Amino acid sequence: MIFLAGATRRLVVAALLSCGFLIAQDAPIEEAPTPAGLQAPRAASDKGDERIFGVIPNYSTVSNPDAPFKPLTVKDKWDLTWKGAFDPFTGVSALIGSASSQVGNKDPRYGNGAGPYAERFGAAVTDFTTQNFFQGFVLASLLHEDPRYFRKGPKANILFRMGYAVSMTVVTKKDSGKWGPNLAGVGGMGMGIVFSDLYYPEASVNGSVLWSRISISMMGSAISNMMSEFWPDVRTRVLPHVPVVKNMGWVMGDPSDMSGRK
């Protein structure tokens, strides 16, 4: 693990330098004007789809399967990465996850008490931020891959959509619009996990923990994709018929109605 940590440190430095060059060279993509008399193409995502149940961030999803593909610039990937890193949900989920691992001193094994809990929280936030950084920005920029989830939509049957969502953990769109292996997603996840050996306690730095975390991360990605795939259907077809939530605008995706959060 010492060798892996050293190799990761060198790789991070090289990636940062490379991405700095990419940002400097990145040029904005000009959109062609819509001819008079023709309707502009539909937006890539509805405003209400940006947060699942009004809480979980979902702005890395292109929820409209009929929207024309527009590649992200390097700056777009940077903005999307840090938008997720500084989202309030990231901190809340880290607090909950840290409390869960504190019970029984699970990995990362910092121990018990307020100090170890703070360390767990810091590690949880860093885990998410570094994996997101390597996946969505560093490797996505270097390998010209799109870090977003492209929804299949209700035109396909449910089982196909579930299989599609799971497959998107290892498949992604390139900046060219073609499909290919999700090298940035899988590789960035692995880099983030290995990078954590630099701040995890020694008891949690071993092959067993490494493979366990990889398995959990892959499973989490698959579940996240399925939530992104089916959330617009739940929001528009199911929740309007649920009396408890149908008038809660913040759950239904109405940003003008924040009464449910007061």
Secondary structure, DSSP 8 states (H G I E B T S, - for coil): -HHHHHHHHHHHHHHHHHHHHHHHH----------TTS-----SS-GGGSEETTTEE-TTEE--TTS------HHHHHHHHHHHHT-HHHHHHHHHHHHHHHTTT-SS---SSHHHHHHHHHHHHHHHHHHHHIIIIIIHHHTTB--SEE---TTS-HHHHHHHHHHTTTEEEBTTS-EEE-HHHHHHHHHHHHHGGGTS-GGG-SHHHHHHHHHHHHHHHHHHHHHHHHHHHIIIIIGGG-TTTTT-HHHHT-TT--GGG-
